[in-house]
């Protein structure tokens, strides 16, 4: 039996999309198929981006797959550099082309949408599925249960999909399926430069849930054993993976936390120590180890435990790490109406705590470990005053000399079954105000903050060149929320280069290769040096230079430029 997994799921877009990324969903599915007896050679993987390129053999894989599995959906709207989510039209086209058993699942089960400010649609009102079956709970469990019990290695029998029960998988099952499906990373189009997300737990331990959040659909926090996560890392490493993100949890600081009856669980620093130490021992040569979400109220409520965890993370991770704080709003009325997590004062304390230990610059040029803030607009109770309160909070953070790695500002995407469903009229009411406020934040907060986080002259190590547009190469360091770097030159894609920061945009930077080979550099790069355009052109016309002394002798302020160049 030939099985094909088409991966149309994309997680957090961050600034302009996560870097090359492989979520746990396809790996769990591949592991479930392996446990059912399918050999690795009969399990194929295509990302939707790769399928869009229509590589040789892709169409035949779709047509001939006896089992076609599509992972789709998103829960966080945003813009993407590449790896944009699968669309409804693409789903229809793929299913029309396939004659096998067709199953779709993933976050799309919660609703289908790709734009913030608009409600997600029930799938029945979205893409036409034809004969495909929607896995209404966990896709990996549905695929596993689709096989007839006792099917042999050579002959596989599938049940009628409509007869298969829909259920959640167990932590024991993904403890087996994660390592078994690790081989799939080799089929990723960007392998080996691919971020592998690692699930620590899902579900929310809060008694009262945020109005727009889909995490409660998974029930109470379902923690994976530390050893299971470490085993998965070990398996991925054996297949050449080296880039990891601890994601798929609402709050990493609460991993295996203790329920004390309060608003959040008490963190257990020793568990995080075992987790991080175990990952480092399983993958001693890893290139990236980052995290995703953290609840700021956890840090504010349990500062001593949080401090220990922050120190553990910095000890074992790689620099440029970001803890995404779901602040959502600084308006107390909106916080109350939507049952949100933390007050502005608690978020501010969490930002200060993380800055105290994480603001130091790491070996790759980025600060070690910074907070990122998520704001959501269009929530119940929002007024014009909400925008002013949010802006004033960000101004307070900036004026206090603190660092934020990034600020995500988005409009709510309401999903069926959440309290926000049918309550998102405020989005359109405040549309113009939202756009004006967002532009003010980008100009007055993001831009000067970025200059503070990575000042001009900072050298960023290992920037991977990803996209070439109109003579500019765009690249990013592999990481959880990497900075977009524009380099005004045609560079080879899928190559790494060190970059000196020379300019700043609102959410991206401009840079030049470090060190810049001055005798061969084009004028577009020389003009990025901290000199006037005329002086840059004079440097270009004066090339070649025999050595540094020759450069200093013939170039105005040449000595100060030696930090950027090489002769």
Secondary structure, DSSP 8 states (H G I E B T S, - for coil): --EEEEE------TTT--SSEE-HHHHHHHHHHHHTT--GGGEEEEEHHHHHTT-TTHHHHHHH-SEEEEE---SS----SS-----HHHHHHHHHH--SEEEEESGGGG-B--STTS--B-GGGSS--TT-EE-SS-HHHHHHHTB-TT--SS---B--GGGS------HHHHHHHHHHTGGGGGGSTTTTS-EEEEE-EES---SS--TT-SGGGG-S-EE--HHHHHHHHHHHHHTT--EEEEESSS-GGGTT-B--SSSS-B--HHHHHHHHHHHHHHTTT-SEEEE-EE-HHHHHH-HHHHHHHHHHHHHHS-SSEEEEEEEE-S-HHHHHHTT-S--HHHHHHHHHHHHHHH-SB-TTSSBSEEEEEEEEES-TT--HHHHHHHHHHHHHHHHTT--EEEEEEEE----TTSTTTT--THHHHTHHHHHHHHHHHIIIIIHHHHHHHS-TT-EEEEEEEEEEETTEEEEEESSSS--EEEESS---TT-EEEEEEEEE-SSEEEEEESSEETTT--HHHHTTSSS-HHHHHHHHHH---SSHHHHHHHSTTHHHHTTTEE-
